[in-house]
């Protein structure tokens, strides 16, 4: 079963809002075996909408549309539905009653005629009831394609999708099973990972596809299996993940696409009952921000000092002024003393320290822009590495954070 997702709204096309609806719809449909062919964003224009409908007719089984449903004159989707299906609008009494009750109980005012007009729907459509809003969804079929219209308001769209559409599709359509498995790797780039697993990838069954999803510092490997026998798919995925782990187990950090490296690090620190703190200069608190984004981080994260200025490194972290004068504020020696200082202040088992030139100017340092030193203090060792992450500034900071996490995990794994 194939589907196309269409978002209607000039506000999306001009970048005024970000389309999050398509991603949610795609994930929801994928879970029940519906294959997404494409996502399209189009303007609030009658002819454009009609042309899009015509181009998709009989090409896919489902066209899911969001946007253009509402009480104002620029919400034209249901009128365009009438044009496309040669239909007219009629009053749906159940929707009208709901609209009046919702307006009067929530907004504490009488429903206007514009509000009541939300209950006007094409006579041929199957109404998808919207308990959390006023604009109902619509389900209409023409030849081999079902057209589904949903409100653009995210929580209304989600309600109708989850409570009306998904159950209806499951009940009325036969669909293949689609199983995904995401392997999270950290510390090696896409090309290197691909090189290491080339033979494994070439020997995957033809019903399993591999996708590389790279991001700074990490690569997600997503396996997708499609077929009619769920058990066969699950067993095949499991066996191939086992064989993959034997090849790149040293860089695998998790098996969930929502499992970030900071989540993994938090779980590992909790497992070994250790704590961590950070002393950040060029990263400006980004490492601490990501560590504390994990629920329960207070169990292992003690605190941070953002020692952006040179005198803060000296007065707070007790970095030696002589060390700075001799080696520069961006140096391995300063990074080490920062890590030692924060570890002592916060009384933690581990500490991360960063100092570098993120740009655009050199500041107090003498080293080139993009140069970064990262130090990791462990219960028994003090490690420091030098990097040059180039430019621009945002890239330097992001790569520093990711590399710091990679270095930290390498040390934590020694104790697991």
ZIRASUL-V644397 format. One record per backbone hydrogen bond with DSSP energy under -1.0 kcal/mol. CO is the residue of the C=O (numbers start at 1). NH is the residue of the N-H. If there is no record, write none. Layout:
BEGIN
co=CO nh=NH
co=CO nh=NH
END
This chain:
BEGIN
co=1 nh=35
co=2 nh=61
co=2 nh=62
co=3 nh=37
co=4 nh=64
co=5 nh=40
co=6 nh=66
co=7 nh=42
co=9 nh=12
co=9 nh=13
co=10 nh=14
co=11 nh=16
co=11 nh=17
co=12 nh=15
co=20 nh=24
co=21 nh=25
co=22 nh=26
co=23 nh=27
co=24 nh=28
co=25 nh=29
co=26 nh=30
co=27 nh=31
co=29 nh=34
co=30 nh=33
co=35 nh=3
co=38 nh=5
co=40 nh=7
co=42 nh=9
co=43 nh=45
co=45 nh=49
co=46 nh=50
co=47 nh=51
co=48 nh=52
co=49 nh=53
co=50 nh=54
co=51 nh=55
co=52 nh=56
co=53 nh=57
co=56 nh=59
co=56 nh=60
co=61 nh=146
co=62 nh=4
co=63 nh=148
co=64 nh=6
co=65 nh=150
co=66 nh=8
co=68 nh=77
co=72 nh=75
co=74 nh=76
co=76 nh=80
co=77 nh=81
co=78 nh=82
co=79 nh=83
co=80 nh=84
co=81 nh=85
co=82 nh=87
co=88 nh=123
co=90 nh=121
co=92 nh=96
co=93 nh=97
co=94 nh=98
co=95 nh=99
co=96 nh=100
co=97 nh=101
co=98 nh=102
co=99 nh=103
co=100 nh=104
co=101 nh=105
co=102 nh=106
co=103 nh=107
co=112 nh=116
co=113 nh=117
co=115 nh=118
co=116 nh=119
co=117 nh=120
co=119 nh=92
co=121 nh=90
co=122 nh=125
co=126 nh=139
co=128 nh=137
co=137 nh=128
co=138 nh=149
co=139 nh=126
co=140 nh=147
co=142 nh=145
co=145 nh=142
co=146 nh=63
co=147 nh=140
co=148 nh=65
co=149 nh=138
co=150 nh=67
co=153 nh=157
co=154 nh=158
co=155 nh=159
co=156 nh=160
co=157 nh=161
co=158 nh=162
co=159 nh=163
co=160 nh=164
co=160 nh=165
co=161 nh=166
co=164 nh=168
co=165 nh=169
co=166 nh=170
co=167 nh=171
co=168 nh=172
co=169 nh=173
co=177 nh=227
co=179 nh=225
co=181 nh=223
co=183 nh=221
co=184 nh=253
co=184 nh=254
co=185 nh=219
co=189 nh=193
co=190 nh=194
co=191 nh=195
co=192 nh=196
co=193 nh=197
co=197 nh=201
co=198 nh=202
co=199 nh=203
co=201 nh=204
co=205 nh=208
co=207 nh=226
co=209 nh=224
co=211 nh=222
co=213 nh=220
co=215 nh=218
co=217 nh=187
co=218 nh=215
co=219 nh=185
co=220 nh=213
co=221 nh=183
co=222 nh=211
co=223 nh=181
co=224 nh=209
co=225 nh=179
co=227 nh=177
co=229 nh=233
co=230 nh=234
co=231 nh=235
co=232 nh=236
co=233 nh=237
co=234 nh=238
co=235 nh=239
co=236 nh=240
co=237 nh=241
co=238 nh=242
co=239 nh=243
co=240 nh=244
co=241 nh=245
co=242 nh=246
co=244 nh=247
co=244 nh=248
co=245 nh=249
co=248 nh=251
co=251 nh=186
co=254 nh=184
co=256 nh=259
co=258 nh=260
co=260 nh=264
co=261 nh=265
co=262 nh=266
co=263 nh=267
co=264 nh=268
co=265 nh=269
co=266 nh=270
co=267 nh=271
co=268 nh=272
co=269 nh=274
co=275 nh=350
co=276 nh=302
co=277 nh=352
co=278 nh=305
co=279 nh=354
co=280 nh=307
co=281 nh=284
co=283 nh=286
co=285 nh=289
co=286 nh=290
co=287 nh=291
co=288 nh=292
co=291 nh=294
co=294 nh=297
co=296 nh=299
co=297 nh=300
co=297 nh=301
co=300 nh=276
co=303 nh=278
co=305 nh=280
co=305 nh=307
co=306 nh=308
co=309 nh=313
co=310 nh=314
co=311 nh=315
co=312 nh=316
co=312 nh=317
co=313 nh=319
co=320 nh=324
co=321 nh=325
co=322 nh=326
co=323 nh=327
co=324 nh=328
co=331 nh=335
co=332 nh=336
co=333 nh=337
co=334 nh=338
co=335 nh=339
co=336 nh=340
co=337 nh=341
co=338 nh=342
co=339 nh=343
co=340 nh=344
co=341 nh=345
co=342 nh=346
co=343 nh=348
co=350 nh=277
co=351 nh=377
co=352 nh=279
co=353 nh=375
co=354 nh=281
co=355 nh=373
co=357 nh=370
co=362 nh=365
co=368 nh=371
co=370 nh=389
co=371 nh=357
co=372 nh=387
co=373 nh=355
co=374 nh=385
co=375 nh=353
co=376 nh=383
co=377 nh=351
co=381 nh=378
co=383 nh=376
co=385 nh=374
co=387 nh=372
co=392 nh=396
co=393 nh=397
co=394 nh=398
co=395 nh=399
co=396 nh=400
co=397 nh=401
co=398 nh=402
co=399 nh=403
co=400 nh=404
co=401 nh=405
co=402 nh=406
co=403 nh=407
co=404 nh=408
co=405 nh=409
co=406 nh=410
co=407 nh=411
co=408 nh=412
co=409 nh=413
co=412 nh=415
END
